[in-house]
Amino acid sequence: MAFDNVAPDLEPIVEQIRGNLAEKNRAREIGLAACRDVIRLSANSIRAVHRSDFSAAREMTGRAGGLLAEAASALDSHKDIFHAGFVHDAQKEYAEACLTLALVAGEGLPAPEDLGVEHQAYLNGLGEAVGELRRHLLDRLREGDIERCESCLGAMDEIYGALITFDYPEALTAGLRRTTDATRGILERTRGDLTVATVQKRLEDRIRDLG
């Protein structure tokens, strides 16, 4: 082979690769920007839920869902970038926000297909929603609403019971085992807090009745 023939053959190959990478980078930038906004909107939606401003929470999760769809569309031809991790993180935060809203507002739980998120992101978001339920429970506990707290603890227990049934490799579940372990810790602390508060309230009621 004559080496003086390399340049004419190499140039179109390099340019094709350069064009592909440039296109991939543009798609990545679109996806990254959208996912950053999804995470921000999801966090703000959860804050609105804790203020009982469900209308604002729904508006923000609606916008976040639209941005996730835009990211998925931009990365449709670049699955390697789609699965790089940042889309999963955004989907997880979005799922957490939507599930927290549904649980606290007493609405039916949306399925992964309803949210347009992958199953792994949904399950991890569901686990992280337990932490938000703990916050909601503690808020109600300070108000003395024991019945609401017990209902909330029951929901947390059911979620944990569902998550522990997914005994698959971490690579397949995107770290679900760690999420489940954290959920168990949150559940145990919350059960302890509620038990102490319930016993204390009963004692106070008893003392008041005797008085």
N, C-alpha and C positions, 0 to 999 in steps of 0.2 A: 504493500500500500504506500502511495506517495503522500508524505505529510503535507505537501503544499495544497492538497485538496480538502484539508480539514476545515478551514475557515468558511468556505462557501456552504458546507453542510451544517456547520455548527451554529451559524448566525440565526437561521430561521428557527432552529430548535430552542436556542436561548431566548429569542423574542417570544416564542409561544409560551415558554415557561414563565417569562417575566409578565406577560399579559394575564396569565392564569393567577399568578400570585398577587398581582395588582387588584384583580377582581375579587380575589379571596380577602384581601386586606380591606377593601371597601365594604364588603359584606360584614366582615368582623367588626368594623367601626360602627356600622349601623346597629348590629346586634348588641354590642357592648353598651352603646348609648341608651338603647331601649331598655336593656336589662337593668342598668343603673336606675333609671326612672321607675321601673317596676318595683325594685327593692324599696325605693324611697316612698312610693305611693302605698305599698303594702304596709310599711311601718306606720305611716300616718293613718292608714285605715284602722289598724289595730288600736292606735291611740284614740281614735274617734269612737270605736266600740266601747272602750273603757269609760268614755264620757257619756255613753248611751246615745250617741249621735249616729244612729244606724243609717240615716239617710246619707250623711257625708261619707260614711264608711263604704256604702254601696257605690256611691259615685266614684270614689277613688279606686275601688277594686275593679269597677267597670273600665276605667281608663287603663289600669294596669293590665287587664286582660287584652285590651286592644293593642297595647305595646308589645305584649308577648307574641301576639299573632304577627305583628310586623317583624319582630326579630326572627320568628320561625320562617316567614316568607323570604326574608333577606338571605337566610342561611340554608334555604331549601336545597341548593345545589352544592353546599359545602358542609356535608355532614361531619367532617372531621372537626370543623370549627364549632358546629352546633353542640357536639359532645365534648368540647374542651373543658366544660365545667361551669362557665358563667351563666349559661342558659338554665342549667339544672338549679343553680343557686337562686336565680330569679323565680323559677317555677315553684321552688320550695317555699320561698317567702310569700309568694302570691297565694299558694295553696293554704299556708298557715293563716293568712289574713282572711281568706274566704271562709275557711272552716271555723275560725274564731268567731267571725260575724254570725255564721249560721248557728253555732252552739249557744252563744250568749243571747242572741235574739230569739232563740227557740224555733228556728226554721229547719227544714229538712236539709240533711247534709248533701252537698253537691258531689257527684262522682268525678273521677279524674277526667272522664270524657266531657263532662259538663264544663270543666275548667280549661280543658285543652292542655293538660300537663301530663307528663309521663308518670307511670305508677310509682317509681322510686321517689320522685319529688313529692308526690301526693302523700305517701306514707310518712316520709320525713317531716313534711309540713304538718301532718296530723299529730305526730309525736310532739312537735314544738308547740302546737296549739294547747297542749296540756299545761305548759308553763303559763300561758295567758289565762287559762281557766283557773289556775291557782291564784293569780292576781285578782281575777274577778271574785273568786270565793272569799279572799281576804277582805276585799272591799265590802262584800255583803256581810261578812262576819262582824266587821266593825259596826255595822248598822243593826246587828242582832238578828238578822234573817237566817236563822239556823236551818229552816226547811229548805230554803234556796241553796244554802251551802251543801246540805246533804245530797241534794239533787245534782249539784255540780260535781261533787266528789264521786258520785255514781257514774257520771259521764266520763270522768277522768279514768276511773277504774275499768270501764268498758273499753276505752281506747287502748289502755295498756294491755288488757287481755287480748285484744285483737292483734296488736303489734308483736307480742311474743310468739305468735304462731308462725311468723315468717322466719323460719330457720334456714336461711340460705347464705351463701358466701357474701362477704362484705362487698366484693367487686360487683356482685349482681344487684345488691340492694342500695348501693351508694351510701354505705355507712349507717344503715338502719339500726344495727345492733348498738352502736354508740348512742343513737337517739333514744332507743328503747331503754337502755340502762339509765340514761338521764331522766327519762319519764318515770321510771320506777322510783328513783330518788325523790323526785318532786311529789309523787303520789304518797310516799311514806311520810314525808315531812308534813304534807297537807293533812293527811289523816290524823297525825299526831296533834297538829294545831287545832283541828276541829274537835277532836276528842277532849282536849283540855278545855276549850271554850265551852263545849256542851256541858261538861261536868260542872264547870264554874257557874254557868247560868242556872243549872238545876239547883245547885247549892244556894245561890242567891234567891231563887224563887222559893225554896224551902224556908229560908230564913225570913223572907218577907211574909210568907203565909203564917209562920209561927208568931211573927210580930203582930 
